[in-house]
Every structure is written in C-alpha cells, then in structure tokens.
Amino acid sequence: MTAEGFLEGRRLQMARGVLLQCIMGGYPPAHFYGSDDGDLALVPDPAQIHRLPWSSQPRALAICDAQELTGESSHLSTRGQLKAVIARYAALGLAPVVATELEFFVFAPNPDPTQPFQPPVGLDGRREDGHSAFSISSNNGLRPFFNEVYECMSALGLPRDTFMHEMGVSQFEINLLHGDPLLLADQTLLFKHLLKEVALKHGLTVVCMAKPLAHTPGSSMHIHQSIVEIDTGRNVFSDKAGEPTATFRHFIGGQQAGLADFTALFAPNVNSYQRLCHPFASPNNACWSHDNRAAGLRIPASSPVARRVENRLPGADANPYLAIAASLASGLYGIENKLEPSEAARGEFVVPDNLALPCTLHAALERLKRSQLAKELFGKEFIEGYIASKSMELTSFLDEITPWERRVLAAQA
C-alpha cells in the first residue's frame, strides 16, 4: 500500500483463504475458509509499524490483525488465536510472560536445491567445519553481516539478550528478552524477516529450517514461560518461601496433556521431524525435568522469582504466534483443571509410552485430527483448516522421489 493510502486510513482487505494458503502456494477446498471466500480486513497494530532500515527505498512494514468485516477477530488468524489465549489468562487476573530462543543457520547461496547447504567462505578463505560452538571468533567472516543485523534490530526496537554461535556448522542463536507473549511473537517474526533480508544484502542465505544439514544439530525455537499476577507482578510459580506452587505443577501437567495433541503446531513441516527423530538436545517427549535437556519440558536453574517452564519441542520453522498460543493454552488448561504432572525425569531416563510424541508429520496430523482438546482450545474451524493445509503439504512431499530412494533402492531386486 502507498504511504498516502495507509496514512489516510484506507482499509486493506484480503481473501479469507489466504490464511490457509499452504507453503507451495495452493489452497485447501473452499469450505475450510467459507465457500464464498469472502474478504477479511487487515487492521494494523499501531505499536507494530516499522520503517525497514535495510531497504534502500523508504519502506515500512505493519503487522496487522486479521478481522472479519463484522469486526471480530478471524478464527483462522494465528495472531488472533494468541490474543484469545492471553485474554483467557487476563480473565483470571494473570498474565503469561515468555521469551523465545531462536536458532538459525547462515549459509552461502544455494541456487541448486538438490545440493547440500554449505557455510560461507570466511576471511581466511575456508569454510567453517563445525568446531566453533560458543567460540568468540567463530563469526569473524560474518562480522559485517552481524553488525548490520544488530543495527537493524536496534532500529526496529528489538532488544536482545545474548547472541552466540551454536553447535551446528555456521549455526547461531539469539535469546530475545522476556515479556508479553504477543510482543515476543511479533519480535520473533520481525527478527526472522530481518535476518533473511539482511543476509541477501551480504550475499548470504539464512535458513530457519528445523534440520537443514544431516548429522548436525537442528534449529529450535525454545519457549520460556512463566505467569505473573496482573495486579502485583508476582510470579505465581513460586510461593512466598520461594518454593514451587500448585499452579506451577498444574501448568506442567497441562503442558504434558497438550504436547502430543499439538505436536503438529510446534513441528509444522516434514523436515521438523528430521530434527526430532535425530535428537541433539531436541527431545521428542512430554517428560519434564529440572535442568535436563533430554526432557521436552525443562525447568532451568533459576531463582524463585524467575521460575519458568521451557518448552523445547518447537523448531525454528514453527509459527511463533501459534507455537506460543498452543504452549500457553496447554498450561492454562492444566491450571483450570488442576492437572498433576508425572514424576520429574532424572539423569538418563526412558520415555514412558504415554509421554512419547508423534514422530512424523502424518502421525502428528492424525493425532491433531482426533484431538477434542485442540478443537476446544482453538475452535473446529481453525484446527480443521490447519490440518487441510498441512495435509496438502505432506501430499506434495510424498509426490516426490528423493535422492536417497534412487541411490539406495533402485538396485534392489
């Protein structure tokens, strides 16, 4: 939209079906989004209008809410779903607080998708070989890129906690500061968009796939969660003596009750399960533990005021609005129904069958399809539309024959 049209308050409308567009560009049948495929209104959030600092031409980006023309939030909007979850907490006098940790890879350009990704050539003329985790000098060859990333983050008002080289080849992680869940989802979306745009300026490719390289750790989007009283700001996961509360236990119990049903929301793509089925601290389970990265729900070592639950299931490819909404909704379900968690896992542990999660997209979608909890928390229209879109993507993947199949199976008798 032109700046003039935006400043005049001209309404921008969009077909409802776009909210269910699959990643290849197609759409599920029209009955999933209204047979007439009518319009939605895109209503900008005044707090999320940003001049894009990396653009040579004056341009701005506005994050919008998708609203029906009658004024209510569209049930197909993931941002709207997150706002609804936050409102349910507010009705109890509570406010969730979250932080996201996003991992990503920085690669050289990859014009041929049949070829593996490669790290960029560094200042020494070599490509990184994967021994740079947490190194203070590992990104020297990428310093101009990261300098502009930092400058753009500052211009967009994106505060950062820590930035580090992760375990994978040319893999990095940013920890965003904790705060309001909607704000953190917006910031995570903006950061991923910023990364890709700045990378292109520097002749690089940023990849937020869950598992872009074989035999290498995948990329996660861990979600740290706590809850405070709106009136006092007190963390309700700790009592006055600094001990865990019943609310803390019930929140974990709700997470355990919801993770399996919601796996397709945390791990939305075929590639997501490559990360989960080859875990490098990427647990595909709903166990919980104190400071154990093998558990899907980890309680980091912290002071009572910072007591929180880390959901380690989501990948970097997850929709931040939907992943945060699903995680918080599960916790609230546990609080409202006073669900008790399992015993905490310790050391090396075996995952009980009832805490194992789906390990393929097909299995995750089938679990979501059967879930009454999902329909109760997110509505039948959203869940059925999401499944329809993701089923199209799965079918598209299965329509292709992979190099592994040609290499290994062609010679079989």
N, C-alpha and C positions, 0 to 999 in steps of 0.2 A: 504494500500500500504506500502511496506517496505520503510524505510528511504532512503535506497540506490536508489530505483526506483524513489522516489519523488525528491531527490536531482539531479538525472540525467535528470530531466525534462520529465520523461515518461508520456505520456498522458493517463489520466483515462477517459474512455468512459462509458456511461450508456444509456440504452434504454429510448427513449423519454417518453414512457408510465409511467415510474416511477414517473414523476412529477404529474401524475393524480391518483396515487395509493390511494385508499380510506383507512380509518383508520382500517378496518378489514383485509386489505391485498389484496383485489381484485382490478380489473381494469374495467373501462367502456369500451364499444366497441372500437376497434382499430381505427375506423375512426375519433375519437376525438383527436388522437395524431399521425395520419399518418398511413395509412393502412399497410405500411411495417414495422412499429415500429422500425425505424432506430435509430442510436445512436446519443447522444449528447456528447460534450466534457465538462468535469468538469475542469474549469480553476481556480486555487487557487488565492485568493486575497492576495498579498504579505503582506498586513497590518493585515491580519487576520489568521495568522498561530501561534498556541499557544501550548506550552508544557502543558500537563494536570497535574496540581500539585497534584491532588488527586490519581493519578494512581501509584501503586507500581512499575509497569514496565514503562520504558521510552516510552511514547506515546505522539503524538501530534495530534491536530485537525486543519484542514484547511477549512475555509469557502470558498466555490467555487461559481463562476458564471456558470450557465448552458448555453453553447453556441452551436448553430448549427455547424456542421462540416464546413460550409462555413464561419464561423467567427462571424456572428451576434448573438445577444442575443436571446435565445429561448423565444417565446411569452408565453410559459407555465411556465416560471420561475417567482416566486413572487419577488425574489430579482431583477431580470431584470425589472419587472414592476415598482418597486420603483425607480430604477435608471432612468428609462424613465421619470417618473413624475418629478424628481429632474432636469433633463435636460430641461424639458419644462419651469420650473421656470428660470433656468440659461439663457435661450434664451431671457428672458425679463429683464435680469440683476438682478434677485432676487435669494435669497437662503432661503429656509424654515429652520426653527430651531425647533426641537421638543425635548420633554422629555417624558419618559414613567413612569407611576406608576404601578407597578405590585403587585397584591395581591396573596397570596398562603396560603395553609393550611399545617401544619406539623402534621401527624398522626402516630399512632402506626401501625405496619404491619397489612395488611388486606388480609390474604390469601383466605378468603371466600367472594367473591364479592356480595353474597346475604345478607351479614350482613353490617350494617352501619359502617362508619368510626368512630374511637374513637381517642381522643387525647392521646398522650403518657403519661405514668406514670411519674410524676415529682419526684424531690428529696425527697419530703415529703410522697411519696408512693401513692399519689392521682392523679386523672386525673383532668385537668382543667375543670371548669364547665361553663365558658363563661362570667366571670365578670372581665376580665383582660384587657379590651381595654385601650391602651395607658399607661398601668402600667409599672413602671420602673423595677418591679421584676417579671413580668409575664413569662419571658422565662428562669428563673433560671435553671429549669430542662433541658433546651435545650442549656445551655451555651457552652458545648463542641462542639456541632454541629454548633452553630452560630460562634464560634471562628474560626473553620476551614473554614466556608463559607467566613468570612472576609479575612482570609489569602489567600484563593484561588482567591477571587476577586482581591486582590492586585497583586497576581502573574500573573493574566490574564490581568491586566491593566484596570479593570472595576471600575471606580470611582463611589462612591455612595454619595448621598446627605443625606437622612435620612432613618432610618430603624425603624419600630415601630410595636407594637402589634396592630392589627386591631380589629374590633368589634366582629368578629366571634370566635368560640371556637378554640383555637390554630391557629388563622389566623394572618398572618403578611403581612407587605407591605414594599417594597423598592421603593425609588424615585431615579431614575438614573439622573445624571446631564444632562442638556440640551445641544444639539449640532446638528451636521449633521444628517439628518434622516437615512441615510444608516448606519452610525456608531451606532446610537441608536438602530436600528433594529438588527444589529449584536450583540450588547451588551445584548439586551433583550434575544435573542436566547441563547447566551452563558450562561447567568445567569440562565435561566430555566434549561439548561442541567447540569450546575454546581450544582444547588440545589438538583436535583434528584440523582446525583452520590454521593455527599457528604452524603446525607440522608441515602443511602443504607449502607455506611460505618458505620454509627452510629445506625443501626438497626431501622431506621425511614422511613416513606413514605411521600414524598412531593407530593401534589396534586394541579394541576393547572386547575382543572375543574372549570367551571363557577359557579356551585352550587352543591358542594359535600354533604352538610348537609341540611335537611329540617329545616324550622323555624329559619334559621340562614342567615346572610348576605352572598351573593355570592362574588366571586372574580373578580375584574375588571382589565383592563389594560387601564387606562385613558391616553389619548394622549394630551399633551400640545403643542400648535402650535403658532409660530409667523413667520414673514417673515422679512428679512433684505435686504438692498441693498448690492450687492456684492462689489461694489466699496467703499462704505462708512461705511458699517456695521450698518446703521441706521435702526431702527425698523419702517417699513412703516405702522404699525398700529397706530402710533402716529405722529401728526404734530409737528412743532417747538414750538408751545404753549402748547404741552402736551395733546392735545385733540384728540379724535378718528378721523381717516381719512375715506374717502370714500372707500379706499382699505380695511380697516377693516370691514366696513359694507358689502361690496361685498363678502368678504371672508366668512362671516357668512351666507350671502344669498346663496352662493354656497354650504356650508355645509347643509343648510336646504333643498336645492334642491336634494342633493345626498344621504342623510342618509337613506331614506326609500328604495331607489333602492339598496343600498349597505348593507342593514342590514345583509344579508347572509354572507357578507365578514367580518363584525365585530362580528357576532354571528354565528359561523360556525357549531355548533353541536346542536342536540336535547336538550341537557342539558343547552345550552346557554339561552334558553327561560324560563327555571325554574328561572334563576336569574332575567330576565327582567319582568316576569309576577308576581313576588313577590318582588317588589322593596324595598330594604333598600338602599336608595340613589342610585338606579340603574334605572334611568329614561328611559323608552321606548318611547321617543318622540324626535322631532326635534325642540322643543322650545329653545329659548336662553334667558339668564338672567344674570344679574350682581350678581355674588357670591351666586347663589341659586342652591343647589344640586339637586333640583327636576327637573331641566331642563337638557335636553340631551346635550346642549351646554352651558357651564358655563364660564363666564368671571371672573376669580379670581381677588380679590382685589390686586392691584399691582401699582407700579409706572408706568408712561408713557413708560419708556424705556423697561419695562418688560411686556407691554400689550400683552395678548395672549388669545387664544381660547382653552378651554379644551373640548375635545370630550369624553363624559362619557359613550358612548354606548359600546365600545369593552370590551369583557370579557378577563380574563386571558388565556382562551383557544384559543384566536384568533392568527392567524399567524401574527407576528409583522410586517413583510415586507408588507403584503397585507393590514393590517389594516391601517398602516401609509400611504401607497400609496393611498388607497381609500379616506382617510380623506383629504390628501393634494390635490389630484386630484379634489375633490369636491370644495375645497376652490379656487383653480385656475380657475375652470370653472366659479365660481361666479365672480372672478376678471375680467376675459376675457369678460364676458357677462354683466358686471355691474349689477348683480342681487341685489335687495334690500331685506333685511331680513324683517321678521314680526316685530311687536312691541315687545319689550322686555317683558317677563313674569315677574310678580311681586307677591311676597307673595305666598299664596296658589292659584293656578290657575287651570283652566280646560283646558285640551289639545284640541285644535281645531282638527277636523277630518283630515284636510289636513296636520297636523303635527304629527299625530299618526303613529307609525311604525308597521310593521308586528310583530305578537306575537307568531308565530310558525315557525319552520324551513320550513314547507311546504309552508306557505304563503310567507315567505321571498324568497324562491327559485322561486315561481311563479312571484313575483314582479321583481326579477332579470332577469327572462326569458323574461319578457315584456319590459325591460329597453333598450331603444336605447342609453341612456346616458352611460350605462355600456359598451356597445359594442363600442361606440365612444371613450371612455377613455382608455379601456383596450383591445379592439380587440375582434372580434367574436370568434376566436379560443380559447382564454383563458376563456371567460365567458361561452361558451357552454361546454367546458371540465370541468370547475369547477362545473357547475350545474349537469353534468352527474355523477361526482364522489360523490357529496353530495347527490344526489338522491339515489344512491346505499346505502349510509349510512342510510338514512331515511327509505328505504325499509327494511333494515336489522333490524332496531329498531322496526318497525311495525310488523315484523315477530315473535316477542317475546311477550308473555303474561306476564304482570307484576304482582308482589305480590298484589298490590292494586286491580287489576281486580279480582284475585282469592278470595281475602279477602272480598271484598265488593259486587261483582256482582254474585258470584256463588250461593248465597242463594236467589237471586231474582226470583220471579215467572215468 
